[in-house]
Amino acid sequence: IMSGPTELQSVIKAAAARAKKSHKSASQSYTVLLCLTDGIVDDLEEIQRLVRSYQELKLPLSLVVVGIGRADFSAFHQWNDNPAQSRGNFKFLEYRHHQFEPHELSRRAIAQLPLDIVDNFVGRNIIPR
């Protein structure tokens, strides 16, 4: 059973460590972390800071968060509504808004990823092979 405080910091840091390896090698790898959460995230401010810092470092990393359940996800929505420069490579969706349209949920979850990947590669002067 999932309960207690929801903290995503450690899993995001682990994904960033993986992205750093491909960043150092200038490879055409890109990491996408999909997090499913059933409640309010207790470390949201730290997550926001991490995601912005990873974007500034040009790490090949995007974060997609799907909120499941009826928790108050308003803080995620506010972050999601910010311009890309201030929110970083982040996307939030609520499952219940798309529960009867799974294809739409999938489409929206990955819609920004091609732009994130291209922006990252161009910013790192990597030409696709």
C-alpha positions as CSV (number, residue, x, y, z in Angstrom):
1,I,0.0,0.0,0.0
2,M,1.3,3.4,-0.9
3,S,1.2,5.9,1.9
4,G,3.2,8.4,3.8
5,P,5.1,11.3,2.5
6,T,5.8,11.3,-1.2
7,E,9.3,12.4,-2.0
8,L,10.7,12.2,-5.5
9,Q,14.0,13.8,-5.0
10,S,16.1,10.6,-4.8
11,V,14.6,9.1,-7.9
12,I,15.1,12.3,-9.8
13,K,18.7,12.5,-8.7
14,A,19.3,8.9,-9.8
15,A,17.8,9.7,-13.3
16,A,20.1,12.8,-13.4
17,A,23.1,10.7,-12.6
18,R,22.3,8.4,-15.5
19,A,21.8,11.4,-17.8
20,K,25.1,12.9,-16.7
21,K,26.9,9.8,-18.0
22,S,25.5,10.3,-21.5
23,H,26.1,14.1,-21.2
24,K,29.8,13.6,-20.5
25,S,30.2,11.2,-23.4
26,A,28.3,13.5,-25.9
27,S,26.1,10.5,-26.9
28,Q,22.7,10.7,-28.4
29,S,21.1,9.3,-25.3
30,Y,18.2,11.0,-23.6
31,T,16.6,10.1,-20.2
32,V,12.9,10.4,-19.6
33,L,11.7,9.8,-16.0
34,L,8.0,8.9,-15.6
35,C,6.8,9.3,-12.0
36,L,3.4,8.2,-10.9
37,T,2.3,9.8,-7.6
38,D,-0.8,9.2,-5.5
39,G,-0.5,12.3,-3.4
40,I,1.0,15.7,-2.8
41,V,4.7,15.6,-3.2
42,D,6.4,16.9,0.0
43,D,9.6,18.0,-1.7
44,L,8.2,19.9,-4.6
45,E,10.3,23.1,-4.2
46,E,13.5,21.1,-4.2
47,I,12.3,19.1,-7.2
48,Q,11.6,22.4,-9.1
49,R,15.1,23.6,-8.2
50,L,16.7,20.4,-9.3
51,V,14.8,20.3,-12.7
52,R,15.8,23.9,-13.4
53,S,19.4,23.3,-12.5
54,Y,19.5,20.2,-14.7
55,Q,18.2,22.2,-17.6
56,E,20.8,24.9,-17.0
57,L,23.5,22.1,-17.1
58,K,21.9,20.9,-20.4
59,L,21.4,17.4,-19.0
60,P,19.6,15.1,-21.4
61,L,16.7,14.6,-19.0
62,S,12.9,15.2,-18.9
63,L,10.5,14.6,-16.1
64,V,6.9,13.5,-16.6
65,V,4.7,13.2,-13.6
66,V,1.2,11.7,-13.6
67,G,-1.0,12.4,-10.6
68,I,-3.2,9.5,-9.7
69,G,-6.2,9.9,-7.4
70,R,-8.1,12.8,-6.0
71,A,-5.3,14.7,-4.2
72,D,-4.8,18.4,-4.6
73,F,-2.3,18.7,-7.4
74,S,-2.7,22.5,-7.8
75,A,1.0,23.1,-7.1
76,F,1.9,20.8,-10.0
77,H,-0.5,22.5,-12.3
78,Q,1.0,25.9,-11.4
79,W,4.5,24.7,-12.1
80,N,3.3,23.1,-15.4
81,D,1.7,26.3,-16.5
82,N,5.0,28.3,-16.2
83,P,7.0,29.1,-19.3
84,A,9.4,26.4,-20.3
85,Q,12.4,28.5,-19.3
86,S,11.3,28.6,-15.7
87,R,9.7,25.1,-15.4
88,G,12.5,23.1,-17.0
89,N,11.9,19.9,-18.9
90,F,8.8,19.0,-16.8
91,K,5.3,17.9,-17.7
92,F,2.4,17.1,-15.3
93,L,-0.9,15.4,-16.0
94,E,-3.7,14.1,-13.9
95,Y,-4.8,10.6,-14.7
96,R,-8.4,11.2,-13.7
97,H,-8.8,13.9,-16.4
98,H,-7.8,11.3,-19.0
99,Q,-8.8,8.0,-17.4
100,F,-11.3,7.2,-20.2
101,E,-8.9,8.4,-22.9
102,P,-5.7,6.5,-22.4
103,H,-4.4,7.4,-25.8
104,E,-4.9,11.1,-25.0
105,L,-3.0,10.7,-21.7
106,S,-0.1,9.0,-23.5
107,R,-0.1,11.7,-26.3
108,R,-0.1,14.6,-23.9
109,A,2.5,12.9,-21.7
110,I,5.1,12.7,-24.5
111,A,4.0,15.6,-26.7
112,Q,6.8,17.9,-25.4
113,L,9.6,15.3,-25.5
114,P,10.6,15.7,-29.1
115,L,11.2,19.4,-28.6
116,D,13.0,18.7,-25.3
117,I,15.3,16.3,-27.0
118,V,16.0,18.5,-30.1
119,D,16.6,21.5,-27.9
120,N,19.0,19.5,-25.7
121,F,21.0,18.1,-28.7
122,V,21.2,21.5,-30.4
123,G,22.3,23.2,-27.2
124,R,25.1,20.6,-26.9
125,N,26.1,20.8,-30.5
126,I,25.1,17.2,-31.2
127,I,24.2,16.4,-34.7
128,P,21.8,13.4,-35.0
129,R,23.3,10.4,-36.9
